[in-house]
């Protein structure tokens, strides 16, 4: 674990001093875990599976996104994969946004 410094308001400090049973560090870690889980679940992901002699993409689209926009992103990623611009392992989950950044850094065609 790495120590981090957190600034809190005076009223929060007073409340924590009055409620010594509260594990402030543990509380912050728990809330951060919840935020990370929530944000990770909002991402659209892609996974490749081996099918009948070909690779089949499976997509997990976030409930908080525009589906048409996500499908367009998916098409860009699949085309980049087919053209060899990016490598993806079978049965491994990938974040589509990260793949698009990787394609952009490599000079791939992103419309």
N, CA, C and O atoms as CSV, one atom per row, in Angstrom:
chain,resi,resn,atom,element,x,y,z
A,1,UNK,N,N,0.834,-1.177,0.000
A,1,UNK,CA,C,0.000,0.000,0.000
A,1,UNK,C,C,0.878,1.240,0.000
A,1,UNK,O,O,1.984,1.252,0.541
A,2,UNK,N,N,0.347,2.281,-0.626
A,2,UNK,CA,C,1.073,3.541,-0.679
A,2,UNK,C,C,0.291,4.603,0.084
A,2,UNK,O,O,-0.918,4.735,-0.107
A,3,UNK,N,N,0.957,5.352,0.936
A,3,UNK,CA,C,0.242,6.414,1.659
A,3,UNK,C,C,-0.091,7.566,0.718
A,3,UNK,O,O,0.702,7.918,-0.155
A,4,UNK,N,N,-1.259,8.140,0.904
A,4,UNK,CA,C,-1.714,9.319,0.161
A,4,UNK,C,C,-2.238,10.316,1.179
A,4,UNK,O,O,-2.746,9.929,2.231
A,5,UNK,N,N,-2.117,11.578,0.871
A,5,UNK,CA,C,-2.626,12.610,1.754
A,5,UNK,C,C,-3.938,13.126,1.206
A,5,UNK,O,O,-4.057,13.404,0.013
A,6,UNK,N,N,-4.931,13.256,2.087
A,6,UNK,CA,C,-6.256,13.724,1.713
A,6,UNK,C,C,-6.574,14.951,2.541
A,6,UNK,O,O,-6.388,14.951,3.758
A,7,UNK,N,N,-7.049,15.987,1.892
A,7,UNK,CA,C,-7.453,17.199,2.595
A,7,UNK,C,C,-8.948,17.117,2.867
A,7,UNK,O,O,-9.743,16.869,1.960
A,8,UNK,N,N,-9.319,17.326,4.121
A,8,UNK,CA,C,-10.737,17.333,4.489
A,8,UNK,C,C,-11.071,18.661,5.149
A,8,UNK,O,O,-10.194,19.370,5.642
A,9,UNK,N,N,-12.350,18.978,5.145
A,9,UNK,CA,C,-12.786,20.232,5.777
A,9,UNK,C,C,-12.669,20.126,7.298
A,9,UNK,O,O,-12.556,19.032,7.851
A,10,UNK,N,N,-12.699,21.268,7.954
A,10,UNK,CA,C,-12.603,21.299,9.422
A,10,UNK,C,C,-13.739,20.542,10.087
A,10,UNK,O,O,-13.521,19.810,11.053
A,11,UNK,N,N,-14.963,20.718,9.568
A,11,UNK,CA,C,-16.105,20.026,10.170
A,11,UNK,C,C,-15.982,18.509,10.035
A,11,UNK,O,O,-16.400,17.764,10.921
A,12,UNK,N,N,-15.404,18.058,8.918
A,12,UNK,CA,C,-15.188,16.623,8.730
A,12,UNK,C,C,-14.131,16.109,9.699
A,12,UNK,O,O,-14.272,15.030,10.273
A,13,UNK,N,N,-13.076,16.890,9.873
A,13,UNK,CA,C,-12.021,16.524,10.812
A,13,UNK,C,C,-12.581,16.406,12.227
A,13,UNK,O,O,-12.286,15.451,12.945
A,14,UNK,N,N,-13.385,17.377,12.615
A,14,UNK,CA,C,-13.992,17.365,13.944
A,14,UNK,C,C,-14.876,16.127,14.119
A,14,UNK,O,O,-14.831,15.456,15.150
A,15,UNK,N,N,-15.678,15.840,13.093
A,15,UNK,CA,C,-16.572,14.686,13.169
A,15,UNK,C,C,-15.771,13.396,13.307
A,15,UNK,O,O,-16.133,12.529,14.102
A,16,UNK,N,N,-14.689,13.259,12.544
A,16,UNK,CA,C,-13.854,12.057,12.629
A,16,UNK,C,C,-13.207,11.920,14.012
A,16,UNK,O,O,-13.103,10.816,14.546
A,17,UNK,N,N,-12.777,13.044,14.586
A,17,UNK,CA,C,-12.191,12.990,15.929
A,17,UNK,C,C,-13.222,12.572,16.964
A,17,UNK,O,O,-12.889,11.910,17.947
A,18,UNK,N,N,-14.472,12.956,16.745
A,18,UNK,CA,C,-15.547,12.580,17.670
A,18,UNK,C,C,-16.018,11.138,17.478
A,18,UNK,O,O,-16.621,10.555,18.379
A,19,UNK,N,N,-15.751,10.578,16.332
A,19,UNK,CA,C,-16.177,9.204,16.001
A,19,UNK,C,C,-14.939,8.354,15.703
A,19,UNK,O,O,-14.677,7.981,14.559
A,20,UNK,N,N,-14.208,8.069,16.740
A,20,UNK,CA,C,-12.927,7.369,16.607
A,20,UNK,C,C,-13.055,5.941,16.073
A,20,UNK,O,O,-12.067,5.352,15.635
A,21,UNK,N,N,-14.260,5.390,16.109
A,21,UNK,CA,C,-14.438,4.019,15.630
A,21,UNK,C,C,-14.401,3.935,14.098
A,21,UNK,O,O,-14.317,2.842,13.538
A,22,UNK,N,N,-14.464,5.084,13.425
A,22,UNK,CA,C,-14.440,5.109,11.962
A,22,UNK,C,C,-13.005,4.914,11.477
A,22,UNK,O,O,-12.098,5.640,11.883
A,23,UNK,N,N,-12.812,3.932,10.610
A,23,UNK,CA,C,-11.517,3.708,9.966
A,23,UNK,C,C,-11.528,4.541,8.682
A,23,UNK,O,O,-12.001,4.082,7.643
A,24,UNK,N,N,-11.008,5.759,8.759
A,24,UNK,CA,C,-11.077,6.691,7.640
A,24,UNK,C,C,-10.387,6.137,6.404
A,24,UNK,O,O,-10.930,6.218,5.302
A,25,UNK,N,N,-9.204,5.578,6.573
A,25,UNK,CA,C,-8.461,5.023,5.450
A,25,UNK,C,C,-9.256,3.896,4.780
A,25,UNK,O,O,-9.366,3.848,3.555
A,26,UNK,N,N,-9.803,3.001,5.588
A,26,UNK,CA,C,-10.608,1.907,5.055
A,26,UNK,C,C,-11.850,2.408,4.337
A,26,UNK,O,O,-12.248,1.864,3.306
A,27,UNK,N,N,-12.459,3.454,4.894
A,27,UNK,CA,C,-13.648,4.048,4.289
A,27,UNK,C,C,-13.326,4.608,2.903
A,27,UNK,O,O,-14.057,4.364,1.943
A,28,UNK,N,N,-12.229,5.358,2.807
A,28,UNK,CA,C,-11.822,5.943,1.533
A,28,UNK,C,C,-11.496,4.840,0.526
A,28,UNK,O,O,-11.874,4.941,-0.641
A,29,UNK,N,N,-10.798,3.788,0.965
A,29,UNK,CA,C,-10.473,2.675,0.067
A,29,UNK,C,C,-11.737,2.009,-0.463
A,29,UNK,O,O,-11.828,1.693,-1.649
A,30,UNK,N,N,-12.710,1.796,0.417
A,30,UNK,CA,C,-13.963,1.154,0.022
A,30,UNK,C,C,-14.714,2.005,-0.998
A,30,UNK,O,O,-15.204,1.485,-2.000
A,31,UNK,N,N,-14.805,3.309,-0.748
A,31,UNK,CA,C,-15.504,4.208,-1.673
A,31,UNK,C,C,-14.785,4.282,-3.015
A,31,UNK,O,O,-15.431,4.340,-4.062
A,32,UNK,N,N,-13.461,4.280,-2.994
A,32,UNK,CA,C,-12.695,4.296,-4.236
A,32,UNK,C,C,-12.912,3.003,-5.017
A,32,UNK,O,O,-13.048,3.039,-6.240
A,33,UNK,N,N,-12.946,1.861,-4.330
A,33,UNK,CA,C,-13.242,0.582,-4.993
A,33,UNK,C,C,-14.604,0.627,-5.677
A,33,UNK,O,O,-14.752,0.151,-6.802
A,34,UNK,N,N,-15.599,1.198,-4.999
A,34,UNK,CA,C,-16.943,1.310,-5.572
A,34,UNK,C,C,-16.926,2.181,-6.824
A,34,UNK,O,O,-17.564,1.848,-7.823
A,35,UNK,N,N,-16.201,3.293,-6.773
A,35,UNK,CA,C,-16.109,4.193,-7.918
A,35,UNK,C,C,-15.413,3.517,-9.094
A,35,UNK,O,O,-15.852,3.639,-10.237
A,36,UNK,N,N,-14.328,2.806,-8.809
A,36,UNK,CA,C,-13.591,2.095,-9.860
A,36,UNK,C,C,-14.501,1.060,-10.519
A,36,UNK,O,O,-14.557,0.972,-11.746
A,37,UNK,N,N,-15.212,0.279,-9.711
A,37,UNK,CA,C,-16.111,-0.747,-10.246
A,37,UNK,C,C,-17.200,-0.120,-11.115
A,37,UNK,O,O,-17.520,-0.638,-12.184
A,38,UNK,N,N,-17.767,0.997,-10.654
A,38,UNK,CA,C,-18.818,1.692,-11.407
A,38,UNK,C,C,-18.284,2.202,-12.743
A,38,UNK,O,O,-18.923,2.033,-13.782
A,39,UNK,N,N,-17.115,2.825,-12.705
A,39,UNK,CA,C,-16.537,3.383,-13.936
A,39,UNK,C,C,-16.131,2.281,-14.904
A,39,UNK,O,O,-16.312,2.424,-16.114
A,40,UNK,N,N,-15.588,1.188,-14.390
A,40,UNK,CA,C,-15.194,0.072,-15.254
A,40,UNK,C,C,-16.413,-0.545,-15.926
A,40,UNK,O,O,-16.340,-0.964,-17.081
A,41,UNK,N,N,-17.538,-0.606,-15.206
A,41,UNK,CA,C,-18.739,-1.208,-15.777
A,41,UNK,C,C,-19.366,-0.308,-16.837
A,41,UNK,O,O,-20.184,-0.768,-17.633
A,42,UNK,N,N,-18.988,0.982,-16.854
A,42,UNK,CA,C,-19.518,1.906,-17.850
A,42,UNK,C,C,-18.789,1.809,-19.183
A,42,UNK,O,O,-19.232,2.404,-20.165
A,43,UNK,N,N,-17.699,1.085,-19.240
A,43,UNK,CA,C,-16.912,1.007,-20.461
A,43,UNK,C,C,-17.466,-0.075,-21.391
A,43,UNK,O,O,-17.956,-1.113,-20.947
A,44,UNK,N,N,-17.373,0.199,-22.676
A,44,UNK,CA,C,-17.746,-0.794,-23.667
A,44,UNK,C,C,-16.527,-1.664,-23.923
A,44,UNK,O,O,-15.424,-1.163,-24.145
A,45,UNK,N,N,-16.741,-2.968,-23.889
A,45,UNK,CA,C,-15.629,-3.906,-24.009
A,45,UNK,C,C,-15.866,-4.865,-25.170
A,45,UNK,O,O,-17.001,-5.081,-25.595
A,46,UNK,N,N,-14.778,-5.432,-25.672
A,46,UNK,CA,C,-14.839,-6.408,-26.751
A,46,UNK,C,C,-13.994,-7.609,-26.375
A,46,UNK,O,O,-12.949,-7.476,-25.738
A,47,UNK,N,N,-14.456,-8.779,-26.776
A,47,UNK,CA,C,-13.708,-10.006,-26.543
A,47,UNK,C,C,-13.829,-10.852,-27.807
A,47,UNK,O,O,-14.901,-10.919,-28.408
A,48,UNK,N,N,-12.747,-11.492,-28.211
A,48,UNK,CA,C,-12.756,-12.355,-29.381
A,48,UNK,C,C,-12.868,-13.810,-28.952
A,48,UNK,O,O,-12.248,-14.233,-27.977
A,49,UNK,N,N,-13.660,-14.561,-29.689
A,49,UNK,CA,C,-13.829,-15.994,-29.452
A,49,UNK,C,C,-13.536,-16.732,-30.748
A,49,UNK,O,O,-13.775,-16.215,-31.839
A,50,UNK,N,N,-13.017,-17.941,-30.616
A,50,UNK,CA,C,-12.819,-18.761,-31.804
A,50,UNK,C,C,-14.132,-19.440,-32.147
A,50,UNK,O,O,-14.784,-20.039,-31.292
A,51,UNK,N,N,-14.508,-19.335,-33.423
A,51,UNK,CA,C,-15.743,-19.955,-33.875
A,51,UNK,C,C,-15.454,-20.988,-34.942
A,51,UNK,O,O,-14.358,-21.547,-35.002
A,52,UNK,N,N,-16.414,-21.232,-35.759
A,52,UNK,CA,C,-16.296,-22.199,-36.857
A,52,UNK,C,C,-15.247,-21.739,-37.867
A,52,UNK,O,O,-15.600,-21.225,-38.929
A,53,UNK,N,N,-13.987,-21.913,-37.558
A,53,UNK,CA,C,-12.914,-21.543,-38.473
A,53,UNK,C,C,-12.652,-20.049,-38.571
A,53,UNK,O,O,-11.899,-19.616,-39.444
A,54,UNK,N,N,-13.254,-19.252,-37.699
A,54,UNK,CA,C,-13.024,-17.806,-37.734
A,54,UNK,C,C,-13.055,-17.244,-36.318
A,54,UNK,O,O,-13.338,-17.954,-35.354
A,55,UNK,N,N,-12.765,-15.980,-36.220
A,55,UNK,CA,C,-12.789,-15.298,-34.936
A,55,UNK,C,C,-14.091,-14.504,-34.847
A,55,UNK,O,O,-14.440,-13.761,-35.765
A,56,UNK,N,N,-14.797,-14.667,-33.745
A,56,UNK,CA,C,-16.089,-14.017,-33.557
A,56,UNK,C,C,-15.958,-12.979,-32.444
A,56,UNK,O,O,-15.593,-13.327,-31.321
A,57,UNK,N,N,-16.254,-11.696,-32.741
A,57,UNK,CA,C,-16.197,-10.687,-31.676
A,57,UNK,C,C,-17.468,-10.696,-30.832
A,57,UNK,O,O,-18.571,-10.845,-31.359
A,58,UNK,N,N,-17.309,-10.539,-29.547
A,58,UNK,CA,C,-18.435,-10.365,-28.634
A,58,UNK,C,C,-18.247,-9.011,-27.978
A,58,UNK,O,O,-17.143,-8.668,-27.555
A,59,UNK,N,N,-19.312,-8.250,-27.894
A,59,UNK,CA,C,-19.217,-6.895,-27.364
A,59,UNK,C,C,-20.125,-6.747,-26.165
A,59,UNK,O,O,-21.262,-7.219,-26.166
A,60,UNK,N,N,-19.609,-6.081,-25.133
A,60,UNK,CA,C,-20.403,-5.736,-23.962
A,60,UNK,C,C,-20.572,-4.221,-24.028
A,60,UNK,O,O,-19.618,-3.480,-23.790
A,61,UNK,N,N,-21.775,-3.759,-24.350
A,61,UNK,CA,C,-22.021,-2.327,-24.493
A,61,UNK,C,C,-22.587,-1.789,-23.192
A,61,UNK,O,O,-23.540,-2.336,-22.637
A,62,UNK,N,N,-21.991,-0.716,-22.719
A,62,UNK,CA,C,-22.437,-0.076,-21.488
A,62,UNK,C,C,-23.861,0.422,-21.634
A,62,UNK,O,O,-24.267,0.858,-22.711
A,63,UNK,N,N,-24.612,0.356,-20.561
A,63,UNK,CA,C,-25.977,0.842,-20.567
A,63,UNK,C,C,-26.075,2.351,-20.617
A,63,UNK,O,O,-27.157,2.885,-20.863
A,64,UNK,N,N,-24.971,3.059,-20.388
A,64,UNK,CA,C,-24.999,4.520,-20.328
A,64,UNK,C,C,-24.446,5.167,-21.596
A,64,UNK,O,O,-24.096,6.347,-21.579
A,65,UNK,N,N,-24.364,4.421,-22.687
A,65,UNK,CA,C,-23.769,4.981,-23.891
A,65,UNK,C,C,-24.754,4.972,-25.041
A,65,UNK,O,O,-25.794,4.315,-24.985
A,66,UNK,N,N,-24.413,5.707,-26.082
A,66,UNK,CA,C,-25.177,5.747,-27.312
A,66,UNK,C,C,-24.819,4.501,-28.118
A,66,UNK,O,O,-23.679,4.361,-28.558
A,67,UNK,N,N,-25.759,3.613,-28.313
A,67,UNK,CA,C,-25.470,2.332,-28.966
A,67,UNK,C,C,-24.960,2.494,-30.393
A,67,UNK,O,O,-24.059,1.763,-30.803
A,68,UNK,N,N,-25.505,3.417,-31.146
A,68,UNK,CA,C,-25.040,3.628,-32.526
A,68,UNK,C,C,-23.574,4.055,-32.533
A,68,UNK,O,O,-22.786,3.584,-33.353
A,69,UNK,N,N,-23.215,4.948,-31.617
A,69,UNK,CA,C,-21.835,5.408,-31.506
A,69,UNK,C,C,-20.918,4.249,-31.118
A,69,UNK,O,O,-19.809,4.132,-31.639
A,70,UNK,N,N,-21.377,3.400,-30.208
A,70,UNK,CA,C,-20.563,2.256,-29.772
A,70,UNK,C,C,-20.386,1.240,-30.906
A,70,UNK,O,O,-19.320,0.639,-31.039
A,71,UNK,N,N,-21.416,1.051,-31.710
A,71,UNK,CA,C,-21.312,0.124,-32.835
A,71,UNK,C,C,-20.308,0.647,-33.851
A,71,UNK,O,O,-19.536,-0.126,-34.420
A,72,UNK,N,N,-20.315,1.959,-34.082
A,72,UNK,CA,C,-19.338,2.564,-34.988
A,72,UNK,C,C,-17.913,2.353,-34.471
A,72,UNK,O,O,-17.012,2.023,-35.242
A,73,UNK,N,N,-17.716,2.543,-33.177
A,73,UNK,CA,C,-16.396,2.316,-32.568
A,73,UNK,C,C,-15.990,0.853,-32.722
A,73,UNK,O,O,-14.842,0.545,-33.041
A,74,UNK,N,N,-16.943,-0.037,-32.492
A,74,UNK,CA,C,-16.676,-1.466,-32.631
A,74,UNK,C,C,-16.219,-1.796,-34.050
A,74,UNK,O,O,-15.264,-2.549,-34.241
A,75,UNK,N,N,-16.896,-1.238,-35.028
A,75,UNK,CA,C,-16.518,-1.489,-36.423
A,75,UNK,C,C,-15.098,-1.012,-36.695
A,75,UNK,O,O,-14.344,-1.689,-37.395
A,76,UNK,N,N,-14.719,0.153,-36.148
A,76,UNK,CA,C,-13.354,0.654,-36.315
A,76,UNK,C,C,-12.332,-0.312,-35.718
A,76,UNK,O,O,-11.297,-0.593,-36.322
A,77,UNK,N,N,-12.641,-0.814,-34.523
A,77,UNK,CA,C,-11.720,-1.735,-33.848
A,77,UNK,C,C,-11.594,-3.037,-34.632
A,77,UNK,O,O,-10.486,-3.535,-34.831
A,78,UNK,N,N,-12.709,-3.586,-35.073
A,78,UNK,CA,C,-12.673,-4.847,-35.820
A,78,UNK,C,C,-11.901,-4.672,-37.123
A,78,UNK,O,O,-11.111,-5.541,-37.492
A,79,UNK,N,N,-12.119,-3.559,-37.824
A,79,UNK,CA,C,-11.379,-3.315,-39.066
A,79,UNK,C,C,-9.888,-3.175,-38.800
A,79,UNK,O,O,-9.076,-3.697,-39.563
A,80,UNK,N,N,-9.514,-2.479,-37.729
A,80,UNK,CA,C,-8.100,-2.330,-37.382
A,80,UNK,C,C,-7.490,-3.688,-37.052
A,80,UNK,O,O,-6.343,-3.961,-37.404
A,81,UNK,N,N,-8.255,-4.534,-36.379
A,81,UNK,CA,C,-7.776,-5.880,-36.050
A,81,UNK,C,C,-7.562,-6.688,-37.330
A,81,UNK,O,O,-6.531,-7.343,-37.488
A,82,UNK,N,N,-8.526,-6.642,-38.235
A,82,UNK,CA,C,-8.431,-7.398,-39.495
A,82,UNK,C,C,-7.257,-6.909,-40.344
A,82,UNK,O,O,-6.616,-7.693,-41.043
A,83,UNK,N,N,-6.983,-5.597,-40.275
A,83,UNK,CA,C,-5.892,-5.017,-41.061
A,83,UNK,C,C,-4.538,-5.163,-40.373
A,83,UNK,O,O,-3.516,-4.747,-40.918
A,84,UNK,N,N,-4.527,-5.749,-39.184
A,84,UNK,CA,C,-3.279,-5.975,-38.465
A,84,UNK,C,C,-2.737,-4.753,-37.740
A,84,UNK,O,O,-1.583,-4.754,-37.311
A,85,UNK,N,N,-3.558,-3.698,-37.592
A,85,UNK,CA,C,-3.102,-2.497,-36.893
A,85,UNK,C,C,-3.011,-2.728,-35.388
A,85,UNK,O,O,-2.192,-2.100,-34.717
A,86,UNK,N,N,-3.830,-3.613,-34.855
A,86,UNK,CA,C,-3.790,-3.941,-33.434
A,86,UNK,C,C,-3.813,-5.450,-33.277
A,86,UNK,O,O,-4.318,-6.174,-34.135
A,87,UNK,N,N,-3.264,-5.906,-32.179
A,87,UNK,CA,C,-3.289,-7.336,-31.862
A,87,UNK,C,C,-4.214,-7.538,-30.680
A,87,UNK,O,O,-4.223,-6.756,-29.730
A,88,UNK,N,N,-4.983,-8.595,-30.762
A,88,UNK,CA,C,-5.887,-8.942,-29.667
A,88,UNK,C,C,-5.806,-10.442,-29.455
A,88,UNK,O,O,-5.790,-11.220,-30.409
A,89,UNK,N,N,-5.756,-10.831,-28.206
A,89,UNK,CA,C,-5.718,-12.241,-27.852
A,89,UNK,C,C,-7.132,-12.795,-27.751
A,89,UNK,O,O,-8.058,-12.082,-27.364
A,90,UNK,N,N,-7.295,-14.049,-28.093
A,90,UNK,CA,C,-8.582,-14.727,-27.980
A,90,UNK,C,C,-8.933,-14.860,-26.491
A,90,UNK,O,O,-8.056,-15.108,-25.665
A,91,UNK,N,N,-10.213,-14.694,-26.156
A,91,UNK,CA,C,-10.742,-14.866,-24.799
A,91,UNK,C,C,-10.168,-13.845,-23.805
A,91,UNK,O,O,-10.078,-14.132,-22.612
A,92,UNK,N,N,-9.788,-12.679,-24.280
A,92,UNK,CA,C,-9.292,-11.613,-23.419
A,92,UNK,C,C,-10.180,-10.397,-23.616
A,92,UNK,O,O,-10.473,-10.022,-24.751
A,93,UNK,N,N,-10.616,-9.769,-22.515
A,93,UNK,CA,C,-11.510,-8.618,-22.586
A,93,UNK,C,C,-10.699,-7.341,-22.799
A,93,UNK,O,O,-9.706,-7.110,-22.110
A,94,UNK,N,N,-11.124,-6.517,-23.754
A,94,UNK,CA,C,-10.443,-5.260,-24.058
A,94,UNK,C,C,-11.424,-4.100,-23.965
A,94,UNK,O,O,-12.597,-4.238,-24.313
A,95,UNK,N,N,-10.937,-2.960,-23.495
A,95,UNK,CA,C,-11.711,-1.725,-23.454
A,95,UNK,C,C,-11.604,-1.074,-24.830
A,95,UNK,O,O,-10.502,-0.785,-25.296
A,96,UNK,N,N,-12.737,-0.843,-25.478
A,96,UNK,CA,C,-12.742,-0.304,-26.833
A,96,UNK,C,C,-12.061,1.061,-26.896
A,96,UNK,O,O,-11.334,1.335,-27.850
A,97,UNK,N,N,-12.277,1.918,-25.906
A,97,UNK,CA,C,-11.656,3.247,-25.926
A,97,UNK,C,C,-10.128,3.153,-25.936
A,97,UNK,O,O,-9.460,3.915,-26.635
A,98,UNK,N,N,-9.587,2.226,-25.167
A,98,UNK,CA,C,-8.124,2.056,-25.154
A,98,UNK,C,C,-7.623,1.562,-26.505
A,98,UNK,O,O,-6.569,1.992,-26.975
A,99,UNK,N,N,-8.373,0.664,-27.129
A,99,UNK,CA,C,-7.973,0.168,-28.451
A,99,UNK,C,C,-8.000,1.304,-29.472
A,99,UNK,O,O,-7.104,1.406,-30.310
A,100,UNK,N,N,-9.017,2.155,-29.407
A,100,UNK,CA,C,-9.098,3.282,-30.338
A,100,UNK,C,C,-7.922,4.235,-30.154
A,100,UNK,O,O,-7.391,4.757,-31.135
A,101,UNK,N,N,-7.508,4.468,-28.909
A,101,UNK,CA,C,-6.334,5.313,-28.655
A,101,UNK,C,C,-5.089,4.675,-29.254
A,101,UNK,O,O,-4.245,5.358,-29.834
A,102,UNK,N,N,-4.984,3.354,-29.108
A,102,UNK,CA,C,-3.834,2.632,-29.652
A,102,UNK,C,C,-3.821,2.748,-31.180
A,102,UNK,O,O,-2.761,2.953,-31.773
A,103,UNK,N,N,-4.966,2.622,-31.809
A,103,UNK,CA,C,-5.055,2.744,-33.266
A,103,UNK,C,C,-4.634,4.152,-33.684
A,103,UNK,O,O,-3.888,4.323,-34.648
A,104,UNK,N,N,-5.119,5.165,-32.948
A,104,UNK,CA,C,-4.778,6.550,-33.258
A,104,UNK,C,C,-3.283,6.827,-33.142
A,104,UNK,O,O,-2.723,7.547,-33.968
A,105,UNK,N,N,-2.632,6.264,-32.126
A,105,UNK,CA,C,-1.198,6.472,-31.933
A,105,UNK,C,C,-0.391,5.818,-33.051
A,105,UNK,O,O,0.697,6.281,-33.396
A,106,UNK,N,N,-0.929,4.744,-33.610
A,106,UNK,CA,C,-0.221,4.019,-34.673
A,106,UNK,C,C,-0.554,4.582,-36.052
A,106,UNK,O,O,-0.086,4.071,-37.070
A,107,UNK,N,N,-1.368,5.641,-36.077
A,107,UNK,CA,C,-1.689,6.257,-37.369
A,107,UNK,C,C,-2.779,5.528,-38.114
A,107,UNK,O,O,-2.904,5.677,-39.329
A,108,UNK,N,N,-3.569,4.744,-37.411
A,108,UNK,CA,C,-4.654,4.017,-38.077
A,108,UNK,C,C,-5.739,4.956,-38.552
A,108,UNK,O,O,-5.862,6.076,-38.055
A,109,UNK,N,N,-6.513,4.511,-39.496
A,109,UNK,CA,C,-7.599,5.323,-40.024
A,109,UNK,C,C,-8.787,5.312,-39.094
A,109,UNK,O,O,-9.489,4.307,-38.979
A,110,UNK,N,N,-9.012,6.423,-38.433
A,110,UNK,CA,C,-10.195,6.578,-37.610
A,110,UNK,C,C,-10.988,7.728,-38.222
A,110,UNK,O,O,-10.512,8.862,-38.283
A,111,UNK,N,N,-12.181,7.426,-38.666
A,111,UNK,CA,C,-13.016,8.440,-39.323
A,111,UNK,C,C,-13.589,9.388,-38.317
A,111,UNK,O,O,-14.318,10.310,-38.682
